[in-house]
Every structure is written in C-alpha cells, then in structure tokens.
C-alpha cells in the first residue's frame, strides 16, 4: 500500500472476550507498520460481520470508518452511543478550547491529532469522540486549566504563539501540535514563580 493511501488510517484489533496475546498485537504492529494500532473490547454478545473470527476482527480505516464499525459492534460496552447531554458537553468543551486558545478548527484538530471533520462533527453533535480521542481532549483541557491558573484568559493566545526561550525558541502551540504537551505543561508550571504580561 502506498504512503498516500495510509494517511489518516488506523488499525483497530477489536476483541470480545480475552484480549489478544501481546505477541499477536506485536505481529499486527509489524504487519501494519504504516498505521497506528490499537486494541479495544466490545460487547461479547455481539456478532462480528466477519465469519472468520468469533472473538477478534481487524478493522482498517480512517477515524470515521472505525467509529461507525465500533458503534455497530459495541452494544452496551465501552463505545456507547453518546447521549444528547454528553454530546452537548463535548461541543462545549471543544468550543472552550477553540476560543481560549484562539485557534481555528483545523489547528485544534492538529492539537487533538484527529481529522478536522471529526472535530466539526463533535461540535455539531453528530458524533462522540472515541476513547483515544477523549483522552487527547482531556489532556488538552488539563493544559488549558493549568494556563488559566497562571495566565489571564486573554494572555493565553499570546503565550501559545510567542517564541519561548525556555522551550528552545519554539512556540508552545507548535509543541502542542507535535504532541509535546508535557514540555508545555512544565513551562506553565515555571510561570507560577513569575508572570506573563
């Protein structure tokens, strides 16, 4: 498979009862080197559409493909259809992050490491984040909450987009996009002894 065909794709090893052995997951990661590989459990009473496996199936696709499959297969397991209240809370959280960071949907999607269309669907209440996506949202919210404690809300966008000597001249926003939230968190902690004006 060509590189351009793998962009945005993931591999989910979906199982119903006992999780697949570590060696099996490792083998999948070797086989699908171009993909991010995750395992997840669904309701054991549900039947997979594939007749080849009673306990495990491999799903390859982008975020929307996998989300649709898991919603069909999950039943009462971890991947429950989101309630209206839950969807509303997610939309509110996304809008808070977007507004406090003063970024576009595209940039926020990069920070959360998802497709922009997924973020828009969350905001519009059309879908709910998968657990791995929710973890990314929660991490970003934690960074935002950390900033609120030491910065004025209107100073957050300037902090995120300013070149930071403590971060090797990089912008905190660029570090968030590249998945280095820990470095940003540590820098914010250092601000407690001073002030960002």
Secondary structure, DSSP 8 states (H G I E B T S, - for coil): --HHHHTT-EEEEEESSS---HHHHHHHHHHTTTSEEEEEE--TTS--S-TT-SSEEEEEE-HHHHHHHHHHHHTTSSS----HHHHHHHHHHHHHHHHHHT--HHHHHHHHTS-HHHHHHHHTTS----HHHHHHHHHHHHHHHHHHHHS-GGGHHHHHHSEEGGGTTEEHHHHHHTT-HHHHHHHHHHGGGS---
